[in-house]
Amino acid sequence: MNGSLTCNASNCVHNLGGLCSANRIEITGMSALTSASTQCMTFTEKGFINALINIANMNIPGEIKQLIRNDGVYMYPLVACNAVKCVYNKEQRCEADRVIISGAHAVDSEGTYCETFTP
């Protein structure tokens, strides 16, 4: 991914004001034909223990740059994706300029999906 990632899964430990603080996320949906058949496997419910468990997957340089600068989006993860029927999937990586992850009421990864998925 070369652009930005927007996420409305506000209950995810990686969600910071609609941006994703993870260094890498994994989207699944090997047989997906619609975005609803995908999900963000990196989703982890907010909480202190979950934050500690996921500290190794934090995009710390991106977070610092995002805090200091306000002229763009600097905090976005690498998006690994096995939704092979998506036009943006290139060798199991998302190449979309903009990725949107939905899951406003998610409590686990099953409540999330990639809105950018395009068959």
C-alpha positions, 0 to 999 in steps of 0.5 A, a space after each residue: 500500500 502506498 497511500 493511506 488507511 482509514 479505519 472506523 473500528 473505533 474499538 480496536 487497540 490500533 485505532 488512533 482517531 481513525 488512523 491505524 497505528 499497526 505496523 502491519 495488518 492482515 486482511 483475509 478473504 481468500 474466497 471473498 466476492 464482496 467486501 463483507 466477506 473480508 476481515 481485518 485479522 489484526 483487529 484487537 479489542 482496546 484494553 491495557 493488556 491487549 495494548 501491551 500484547 500488541 506493542 511489537 506491531 506498533 508503527 512507532 516511527 509513523 506515530 511520532 511523525 504523525 504527532 509532529 506533522 499535520 500536513 499529511 498521513 504518515 501512519 499507515 501499515 503494510 497491508 498483507 491480504 489473501 483476498 486474491 480476487 481483489 483487483 488491488 491484491 498483488 502477490 498477497 499485498 494490497 496495492 490500493 492508494 487508499 484503504 478503508 477498514 470498517 467495523 464501527 461496532 466490532 468486538 472481534 475481527 469478524 465484525 470488520 471488513 475491507 471496504 476497498 475490496 473490489 472484485 
